[in-house]
Amino acid sequence: MSSPDISETTPGVFLVRGASANWVIIKDADGPAFTLIDSGYPGDFPLLLESFARLGLKPSDCTALLVTHGHVDHIGGAARLSAEYGVPVWCHEAEEANLVGPRREQVTFGQVLGQLVRRKVRNWLRMVISLDALKPLSVTPARTFSDGDVLDVPGRPTVIHCPGHTSGSAAFLLGTASGRVLISGDTLVSDHELLSGPVQAQLLPAFFTHDHDGVRRSFEQLSSQPVDVILPGHGPALRPSRSG
């Protein structure tokens, strides 16, 4: 992908689709500050900076980078934003070990090797290697949060702890003038290179998941939220019907 796909899903809330993974930008209505949720693969970093520039933002104006979980496709830009621009990184208190590493609740190369009989997996592996997915990462969060916290950053998101994909996976709920927005991370996605079928609320393939029973419970928790827009970690935005 030569440039990021940016869509304003509600006023001031932007879903950005990188080469594979998504990030979300929430602009402050009264100034240049913004909140960033996730940061793509390491190889997405030029797209990440371009997404800021296209919205008239500077990296140094980022109040906080909120992490849904510590997988490489969601924290790929975190260390550089922190080191080069002073952006503080925040995560759930149960996710800190997945950011710092070196061991993570993440699919191993051995597990991927067992799937290489599938062409989709081979194509996906080539793509993620090109995005520096095997590059060692370590991010020390400046702050942790807990379930139910309302974060004092642009958008004032409420934290929803949704363990399963990882122990400290988190989603974020925004109340905006145009409706309620759920940023779901990888607990609920709409599409992925290794999925087939229609774009809809769904789980990632099982080998990406740390706790299968836990992620199913968390998926049901997020699916039942009365929201107007869902911004997933992979795939396009979803607009659930709210009849009745």
FIZARO-665061 format. One record per residue: x, y negated, z negated of N, C-alpha, C, O in turn; residue in three letters. Coordinates in steps of 0.02 Angstrom, whole numbers, padded with zeros to 5 digits, always signed. Atoms other than C-alpha are relative to their C-alpha. Layout:
XYZXYZXYZXYZALA
...
//
This chain:
+00043+00059+00000+00000+00000+00000+00044-00062+00000+00089-00068-00042MET
-00043+00058-00007+00075-00166+00054-00022-00058-00044+00018-00103-00058SER
+00025+00053+00044-00034-00277-00057-00055+00028-00044-00088+00076-00025SER
+00052-00026+00045-00151-00252-00205-00070-00018+00024-00080-00070+00056PRO
+00071+00011-00015-00339-00238-00181-00031-00031-00062-00037+00002-00113ASP
+00026+00037+00058-00416-00369-00296-00074-00015+00011-00094-00041+00063ILE
+00071+00017-00004-00603-00383-00331-00023-00030-00066-00007-00005-00120SER
+00028+00033+00060-00691-00501-00452-00066+00034-00015-00116+00023+00019GLU
+00059-00041+00014-00817-00384-00532-00053-00037-00039-00112-00026-00030THR
+00043+00050+00032-00892-00516-00646+00044-00062-00005+00105-00057-00001THR
-00041+00060+00000-00837-00698-00660+00058+00004-00049+00049+00013-00109PRO
-00060+00001+00042-00658-00703-00724+00028+00069-00016+00079+00073-00050GLY
-00024-00069+00014-00638-00512-00731+00015+00033+00067-00029+00040+00109VAL
-00024-00024-00065-00537-00434-00590+00026+00072-00007+00068+00087-00049PHE
-00027-00067-00006-00509-00251-00548+00052-00002+00056+00037-00024+00112LEU
-00054-00001-00049-00342-00230-00458+00018+00073+00012+00035+00110-00035VAL
-00017-00068-00018-00309-00068-00365+00070-00001+00032+00080-00030+00085ARG
-00068-00006-00026-00124-00030-00341+00005+00058+00048-00044+00077+00080GLY
-00010-00056-00047-00049+00112-00241-00042+00061-00018-00062+00098+00026ALA
+00041-00056+00022-00145+00239-00346-00041-00019-00062-00101-00006-00064SER
+00034+00017+00062-00187+00172-00519-00023-00073+00000-00001-00114+00041ALA
+00030+00067+00005-00286+00017-00570+00027-00038-00060+00053-00008-00107ASN
-00006+00041+00059-00259-00128-00686-00054-00054+00002-00085-00065+00054TRP
+00055+00049+00006-00379-00263-00747+00029-00065-00027+00070-00065-00073VAL
-00020+00067+00021-00352-00450-00766-00062-00037-00024-00113-00040+00011ILE
+00056+00038+00029-00465-00553-00879+00025-00071-00012+00067-00083-00055ILE
-00022+00069+00005-00445-00741-00859-00037-00037-00055-00097-00026-00066LYS
+00030+00046+00048-00476-00867-00996-00038-00054+00039-00011-00083+00086ASP
+00041+00050-00036-00616-00983-00940+00026-00071-00010+00010-00115+00030ALA
-00019+00069+00018-00531-01135-01020+00073-00015+00011+00097-00068-00012ASP
-00071+00014-00010-00350-01121-00966+00034+00055+00039+00001+00099+00066GLY
-00037-00047-00042-00212-01020-00883+00011+00068-00032+00035+00114+00002PRO
-00013-00063+00034-00204-00880-01013-00041+00057+00029-00096+00046+00055ALA
+00039-00058-00022-00257-00705-00967+00022+00062-00038+00077+00065-00066PHE
-00014-00066+00028-00266-00528-01033+00011+00048+00058-00026+00047+00107THR
-00012-00053-00049-00193-00384-00933-00014+00067-00034+00009+00079-00089LEU
+00011-00067+00025-00255-00207-00958+00031+00049+00049+00010+00055+00107ILE
-00041-00047-00038-00131-00075-00895+00043-00037+00052+00034-00096+00065ASP
-00049+00034-00044+00008-00108-00769+00026+00045+00056+00079+00030+00084SER
-00019-00041-00058+00017+00032-00639+00063+00040-00010+00090+00044-00065GLY
-00063-00037-00002+00166+00140-00592+00059-00049-00002+00050-00108+00013TYR
-00058+00044-00006+00344+00071-00605+00007-00031+00069+00025-00089+00076PRO
-00006+00024-00068+00344+00056-00416-00053-00050+00021-00049-00080+00074GLY
+00053+00049-00013+00187-00052-00424+00019-00070-00022-00019-00117-00011ASP
-00015+00065+00031+00280-00195-00509-00005-00059+00048-00033-00110+00029PHE
+00009+00056-00047+00291-00305-00352-00075-00015+00013-00094-00073+00020PRO
+00072+00011-00010+00103-00279-00326-00031-00032-00061-00076-00074-00055LEU
+00025+00030+00062+00071-00322-00508+00013-00075+00000-00032-00114-00015LEU
-00016+00072-00002+00162-00488-00491-00039-00036+00055-00060-00093+00045LEU
+00039+00031-00054+00075-00521-00325-00072-00011-00021-00102-00062-00004GLU
+00070+00009+00022-00095-00494-00406-00006-00060-00045-00056-00096-00042SER
+00002+00061+00041-00053-00628-00535+00002-00062+00045-00038-00108+00038PHE
-00010+00059-00042+00006-00749-00402-00062-00016+00042-00080-00074+00050ALA
+00060+00011-00041-00148-00724-00293-00057-00030-00040-00103-00060-00011ARG
+00052+00028+00043-00256-00773-00442+00023-00065-00032-00010-00092-00076LEU
-00026+00063+00027-00149-00926-00480+00027+00006-00070+00026-00042-00108GLY
-00024-00014+00068-00074-00847-00636+00075+00011+00000+00104+00030+00051LEU
-00071-00015+00010+00103-00833-00703+00006+00055-00052-00033+00057-00099LYS
-00008-00053+00050+00166-00680-00798+00007-00026-00071-00018+00005-00118PRO
-00011+00028+00067+00217-00790-00944-00064-00025-00033-00066-00038-00093SER
+00064+00021+00028+00034-00842-00965-00040+00059-00027-00096+00050-00052ASP
+00036-00060+00023-00015-00662-01009+00002+00002-00077+00055+00010-00106CYS
+00005+00000+00073-00075-00666-01190+00018+00069-00028+00052+00073-00080THR
-00015-00068+00023-00065-00476-01208-00011+00049+00057-00056+00039+00099ALA
+00012-00058-00043-00047-00317-01107-00029+00054-00044+00006+00082-00086LEU
+00034-00053+00037-00174-00195-01178+00006+00065+00039-00007+00066+00099LEU
-00013-00064-00032-00135-00013-01140-00057+00048-00015-00073+00059-00074VAL
+00051-00051+00013-00274+00114-01116+00031+00065-00023+00002+00101-00064THR
-00037-00060+00022-00145+00255-01136+00070-00003+00030+00084-00042+00075HIS
-00070+00007-00015+00039+00288-01118+00027+00042+00056+00085+00062+00053GLY
-00025-00037-00058+00052+00381-00953+00036-00047+00048+00022-00107+00050HIS
-00045+00041-00041+00179+00322-00825-00038-00043+00050-00014-00097+00068VAL
+00037+00039-00050+00045+00262-00702-00040-00057-00031-00074-00094+00005ASP
+00036+00055+00033-00026+00143-00832+00046-00045-00041+00026-00100-00060HIS
-00048+00042+00037+00130+00078-00922+00061-00016+00043+00112-00038+00017ILE
-00058+00007-00043+00244+00066-00771+00031-00070+00001+00091-00076+00010GLY
-00026+00069+00000+00260-00124-00780+00009-00029-00069+00030-00086-00076GLY
+00003+00028+00067+00249-00143-00968+00067-00022-00027+00074-00077-00053ALA
-00066+00018+00027+00433-00140-01015+00028-00062+00034+00057-00105+00001ALA
-00027+00058-00036+00481-00265-00879-00038-00064-00017-00008-00117-00025ARG
+00038+00060+00019+00339-00384-00922+00020-00023-00070+00026-00083-00082LEU
-00021+00018+00068+00392-00377-01104+00069-00030+00000+00081-00082-00031SER
-00070+00022+00001+00579-00396-01071+00011-00065+00039+00049-00108+00016ALA
-00015+00056-00045+00573-00523-00929-00044-00061-00012-00024-00117+00003GLU
+00047+00056+00007+00422-00629-00976-00028-00007-00071-00068-00052-00083TYR
+00023+00005+00069+00393-00599-01162-00071+00020-00012-00102-00002-00061GLY
+00070-00022+00008+00224-00516-01139-00004+00052-00054+00030+00103-00050VAL
+00007-00051+00052+00172-00424-01297-00044+00058+00024-00096+00047+00055PRO
+00036-00061-00019+00112-00245-01270-00037+00026-00061-00008+00034-00115VAL
+00042-00026+00055-00031-00179-01377-00028+00068+00021-00043+00079+00079TRP
+00030-00065-00012-00095-00001-01393-00037+00024-00062-00030-00005-00115CYS
+00032-00031+00057-00203+00107-01504+00052+00029-00047+00105+00051-00025HIS
-00049-00023+00050-00116+00158-01665+00020+00073+00010+00074+00093-00009GLU
-00015-00070-00012-00125+00342-01613+00037+00011+00066+00053+00068+00083ALA
-00032-00007-00066-00042+00306-01444+00072-00025+00001+00105-00020+00052GLU
-00066+00031+00001+00120+00225-01499+00054+00049+00022+00099+00030+00060GLU
-00052-00050-00018+00223+00386-01481+00001+00012+00075+00054+00026+00103ALA
+00002-00010-00073+00164+00404-01300+00031-00058+00039+00051-00049+00096ASN
-00033+00056-00033+00231+00231-01259+00076+00003-00012+00115-00010+00034LEU
-00071+00001+00017+00397+00250-01347+00036+00060+00030+00093+00054+00052VAL
-00031-00060-00027+00431+00429-01289+00056+00025-00046+00060+00003-00104GLY
-00002-00024-00069+00532+00524-01242-00052+00054+00016-00069+00065+00074PRO
+00052-00051-00013+00402+00663-01266-00068-00035+00003-00083-00079-00038ARG
+00066+00030-00009+00228+00619-01206-00053+00053+00012-00038+00108+00036ARG
+00057-00044-00016+00057+00699-01195-00017-00012+00074-00065-00046+00090GLU
+00005+00013-00072+00075+00702-01007+00016+00063+00038+00055+00105+00015GLN
-00014-00059-00041+00075+00831-00869+00075+00007+00011+00110-00042+00025VAL
-00072-00012-00009+00246+00912-00854+00015+00017+00072-00029+00036+00111THR
-00020-00018-00068+00345+00940-00696-00012+00074+00012-00030+00094+00068PHE
+00014-00072-00007+00328+01127-00728-00073+00014+00015-00088+00058+00056GLY
+00071-00009-00015+00139+01114-00730-00016-00020+00071-00056+00013+00105GLN
+00011+00021-00070+00143+01020-00566+00026+00052+00048-00006+00067+00099VAL
-00028-00051-00045+00256+01151-00488-00049+00058+00010-00053+00086+00065LEU
+00048-00053-00005+00122+01280-00525-00059-00015+00045-00097+00030+00064GLY
+00056+00022-00043+00000+01179-00419+00020-00015+00072-00021-00035+00112GLN
-00025+00022-00065+00110+01152-00267-00024+00041+00059-00010+00024+00117LEU
+00031-00037-00056+00019+01284-00165-00055-00042+00033-00075-00028+00089VAL
+00053+00043-00026-00112+01148-00141+00031-00059+00037+00074-00094+00009ARG
-00027+00055-00039-00076+01022-00003-00012-00067-00034+00031-00111-00033ARG
+00016+00064+00033-00163+00883-00099+00051-00015-00055+00072-00072-00064LYS
-00048+00011+00054-00045+00910-00245+00069-00018+00028+00103-00061+00001VAL
-00064+00016-00030+00108+00908-00133+00001-00073+00025+00050-00109+00014ARG
+00004+00070-00024+00051+00744-00053+00001-00049-00058+00034-00101-00055ASN
+00003+00044+00059+00012+00669-00223+00070-00004-00032+00091-00059-00052TRP
-00066+00000+00031+00183+00721-00292+00048-00044+00039+00087-00081+00010LEU
-00044+00043-00040+00274+00639-00146-00015-00074-00013+00030-00115-00017ARG
+00019+00069+00011+00176+00480-00176+00025-00025-00068+00054-00079-00072MET
-00018+00025+00067+00208+00469-00364+00077-00004-00007+00102-00047-00043VAL
-00073+00006+00002+00394+00504-00340+00022-00065+00034+00068-00098+00011ILE
-00017+00063-00035+00399+00358-00216-00015-00061-00044+00012-00115-00032SER
+00018+00055+00045+00322+00251-00355+00040+00002-00065+00022-00030-00115LEU
-00046-00005+00058+00464+00296-00477-00033+00031-00060-00018+00013-00117ASP
+00034-00032+00056+00353+00408-00582+00046+00041-00043+00030+00054-00101ALA
-00047-00039+00040+00504+00509-00639+00051-00043-00036+00095-00017-00071LEU
-00046+00047+00033+00595+00354-00701-00012+00000-00075-00070-00005-00096LYS
+00011+00002+00073+00624+00359-00891-00030-00066-00022-00008-00119-00001PRO
+00034+00059+00025+00510+00238-00982-00002+00001-00075-00011+00054-00106LEU
+00012+00007+00072+00504+00174-01159-00023-00070-00013+00009-00119+00006SER
+00029+00065+00016+00395+00033-01222-00017+00000-00074-00053+00043-00099VAL
+00017+00007+00071+00388-00023-01403-00055-00052-00007-00044-00111+00007THR
+00054+00048+00004+00219-00102-01436+00012-00053-00054+00041-00038-00106PRO
-00005+00055+00049+00213-00270-01524-00054+00005-00052-00047-00021-00108ALA
+00057-00004+00046+00047-00227-01604-00041+00061+00017-00043+00082+00075ARG
+00047-00054-00012-00073-00083-01625-00070-00022-00022-00078-00069-00061THR
+00069+00015+00018-00262-00085-01639-00036+00065-00017-00009+00119-00008PHE
+00040-00057+00023-00399+00030-01704-00069-00003+00031-00090-00053+00059SER
+00069-00004-00026-00572+00087-01652-00043-00055-00030-00043-00065-00091ASP
+00045+00052+00024-00698-00054-01663+00029-00069-00006-00007-00117-00016GLY
-00030+00066+00005-00572-00195-01669-00023-00045+00058-00030-00022+00115ASP
+00013+00050-00051-00620-00353-01576+00065-00041+00006+00085-00074-00041VAL
-00067+00028-00009-00457-00419-01503-00003-00074+00018-00042-00094+00062LEU
+00001+00073-00010-00421-00605-01508+00045-00018+00059+00098-00049+00051ASP
-00033+00014-00063-00365-00618-01327-00054-00019+00050-00113-00007+00036VAL
+00053+00017-00048-00454-00683-01171-00045+00059+00016-00021+00114+00031PRO
+00050-00052-00009-00614-00584-01149-00025+00029-00064-00079+00058-00066GLY
+00017-00028+00067-00617-00533-01334-00028+00071+00006-00084+00085-00015ARG
+00025-00068-00008-00630-00348-01291-00006+00037-00066+00033+00027-00113PRO
+00009-00045+00057-00695-00222-01417+00031+00067+00017+00020+00094+00072THR
-00034-00063-00011-00590-00065-01435-00046+00059-00012-00082+00061-00062VAL
+00034-00065+00009-00669+00107-01410+00053+00054+00003+00083+00066+00056ILE
-00048-00055+00001-00555+00249-01464-00033+00060+00034-00087+00081+00013HIS
+00029-00057-00037-00585+00393-01342+00053+00054+00010+00078+00063+00065CYS
-00053-00050-00004-00461+00532-01382-00018+00058+00045-00077+00075+00054PRO
+00010-00058-00044-00438+00679-01264+00050-00001+00056+00093+00043+00060GLY
-00050+00006-00053-00343+00624-01111+00069-00006-00032+00117+00027-00011HIS
-00056+00001+00047-00213+00574-01241-00031-00013-00069-00090-00030-00074THR
+00027+00008+00067-00230+00561-01430-00024-00071-00014-00073-00081-00050SER
+00017+00069+00014-00237+00372-01429-00030-00037+00059-00026-00098+00063GLY
+00033+00034-00057-00330+00338-01267-00053-00048-00026-00089-00034-00074SER
+00048+00051+00020-00436+00182-01280-00035-00028+00061-00006-00032+00115ALA
+00038+00038-00049-00571+00097-01180-00015-00068-00031-00007-00078-00091ALA
+00013+00068+00024-00621-00086-01193-00068-00023+00027-00084-00014+00086PHE
+00067+00025-00018-00795-00163-01192+00000-00076-00003+00019-00106-00053LEU
+00004+00073-00005-00822-00342-01135-00073-00020+00003-00113+00011+00039LEU
+00065+00031-00008-00978-00444-01161+00008-00066+00037+00037-00113+00010GLY
-00007+00060-00040-00988-00574-01023-00069-00030+00014-00120+00002+00003THR
+00063+00033-00017-01121-00698-00967-00037+00038+00056-00097+00032+00063ALA
+00030-00036-00056-01150-00585-00816-00014+00074-00016-00036+00112+00027SER
+00014-00069+00019-01165-00422-00913+00058+00032-00038+00110+00001-00050GLY
-00049-00037+00039-01069-00290-01008+00046+00039+00047+00023+00072+00094ARG
-00051-00031-00041-00907-00223-00934+00038+00050-00042+00061+00034-00097VAL
-00039-00053+00033-00823-00059-00984+00063+00013+00040+00059+00029+00100LEU
-00064-00017-00031-00639-00034-00945+00019+00067-00029+00037+00072-00088ILE
+00003-00068+00027-00625+00154-00960+00066+00038+00002+00070+00093-00023SER
-00062-00037-00005-00444+00200-00923-00009+00065+00038-00046+00068+00088GLY
+00005-00065-00034-00425+00383-00874-00048+00048-00033-00054+00105-00013ASP
+00051-00042+00030-00560+00449-00989-00059+00009+00047-00092+00060+00046THR
+00053-00002-00050-00684+00409-00851+00028-00034+00062+00046-00092+00060LEU
-00024+00028-00063-00628+00383-00671-00054+00007+00053-00104+00043+00043VAL
+00049-00007-00054-00722+00362-00508+00028+00038+00060-00010+00063+00101SER
-00031-00034-00056-00596+00438-00388+00074+00012-00016+00101-00019-00062ASP
-00071-00014+00008-00419+00508-00375+00022+00042+00060-00018+00075+00091HIS
-00026-00037-00057-00306+00584-00243-00012+00075-00006-00016+00110+00045GLU
+00009-00072+00009-00333+00758-00319-00072+00020-00012-00086+00079-00025LEU
+00071-00015+00006-00522+00746-00331-00032+00003+00069-00008-00028+00116LEU
+00039-00002-00061-00647+00788-00196-00073-00015-00018-00092-00013-00076SER
+00070+00016+00013-00829+00742-00177-00012-00074-00005+00032-00114+00010GLY
+00020+00071-00002-00921+00578-00200+00036-00041-00054+00059-00014-00105PRO
-00024+00047+00050-00858+00425-00292-00054-00006-00054-00110-00028-00040VAL
+00048+00001+00055-00942+00436-00461+00038+00006-00066+00098+00019-00066GLN
-00031-00009+00065-00907+00441-00648+00019+00073-00009-00024+00117-00004ALA
-00024-00070+00005-00800+00597-00674+00065+00003-00038+00096-00048-00053GLN
-00063-00013+00034-00652+00675-00763+00055+00012+00050+00043+00034+00106LEU
-00058-00019-00040-00478+00691-00693+00010+00076-00001-00018+00110-00044LEU
-00015-00071+00002-00414+00866-00650+00028+00020-00069+00063-00019-00101PRO
-00013-00021+00069-00390+00968-00809+00073-00002-00020+00088-00015-00078ALA
-00069-00004+00021-00201+00981-00803+00029-00068-00021+00085-00071-00047PHE
-00022+00066+00024-00187+00793-00836-00019-00012-00073+00002-00062-00102PHE
+00034+00014+00064-00278+00812-01003+00034+00035-00058+00052+00094-00054THR
-00031-00027+00061-00204+00839-01177-00049+00043-00039-00030+00097-00063HIS
+00050-00034+00041-00366+00895-01264-00065+00003+00041-00100-00046+00046ASP
+00056-00006-00047-00502+00963-01149-00067-00011-00034-00110-00045-00007HIS
+00063+00011+00035-00642+00970-01278-00007-00074-00019-00061-00103-00014ASP
+00002+00070+00021-00596+00797-01341-00017-00047+00058-00056-00094+00049GLY
+00014+00046-00056-00597+00717-01169-00071+00007+00024-00101-00042+00047VAL
+00071-00007-00019-00768+00790-01131-00045-00039-00047-00093-00071-00025ARG
+00041+00039+00048-00838+00715-01291+00009-00075+00013-00040-00113+00012ARG
-00012+00071-00012-00756+00548-01253-00032-00023+00066-00057-00079+00071SER
+00032+00016-00063-00819+00552-01073-00075-00011-00011-00104-00059+00015PHE
+00071+00009+00015-00997+00575-01138-00012-00064-00039-00062-00099-00028GLU
+00006+00062+00038-00970+00433-01261+00002-00061+00046-00039-00106+00040GLN
-00005+00057-00046-00916+00315-01123-00058-00001+00050-00084-00055+00065LEU
+00055-00004-00049-01049+00376-01000-00065-00026-00029-00108-00050+00008SER
+00063+00020+00032-01185+00335-01126-00001-00075-00018-00052-00100-00042SER
-00002+00071+00017-01129+00154-01150-00047-00039+00047-00045-00029+00108GLN
+00044+00041-00043-01262+00031-01087+00038-00059+00030+00041-00113+00001PRO
-00042+00051-00031-01153-00067-00968-00024-00014+00072-00061+00026+00101VAL
+00017+00019-00068-01171-00156-00802+00054+00018+00051+00040+00030+00109ASP
-00057-00015-00043-00998-00122-00731+00049+00044-00038+00063+00032-00096VAL
-00054-00040+00027-00868+00013-00763+00061-00010+00044+00058-00002+00105ILE
-00064+00008-00035-00687-00022-00715+00045+00057-00021+00073+00055-00076LEU
-00037-00060+00019-00597+00146-00712+00075-00006+00012+00098-00054+00044PRO
-00072-00001-00010-00412+00189-00717+00020+00019+00071+00075+00002+00093GLY
-00011-00019-00069-00425+00263-00542-00066-00005+00037-00118+00015+00011HIS
+00060+00006-00041-00549+00226-00403-00034-00066-00007-00014-00108-00047GLY
+00035+00065+00000-00670+00084-00369-00046-00009-00060-00061+00038-00097PRO
+00047+00016+00053-00785-00002-00492-00066+00037+00011-00085+00052+00067ALA
+00066-00032-00001-00950+00082-00535-00050-00048-00031-00035-00085-00078LEU
+00055+00041+00027-01116-00005-00566-00057+00047-00017-00100+00061+00025ARG
+00052-00048+00019-01226+00115-00665-00070-00031+00004-00079-00090-00010PRO
+00069+00023+00000-01413+00103-00642-00023+00000-00073-00007+00045-00112SER
+00025+00006+00069-01499+00046-00801-00075-00005+00001-00103-00057-00018ARG
+00073-00001-00003-01680+00094-00775-00028+00019-00068+00006+00049-00109SER
+00033-00018+00061-01803+00114-00914+00021-00041-00058-00003-00031-00114GLY
//
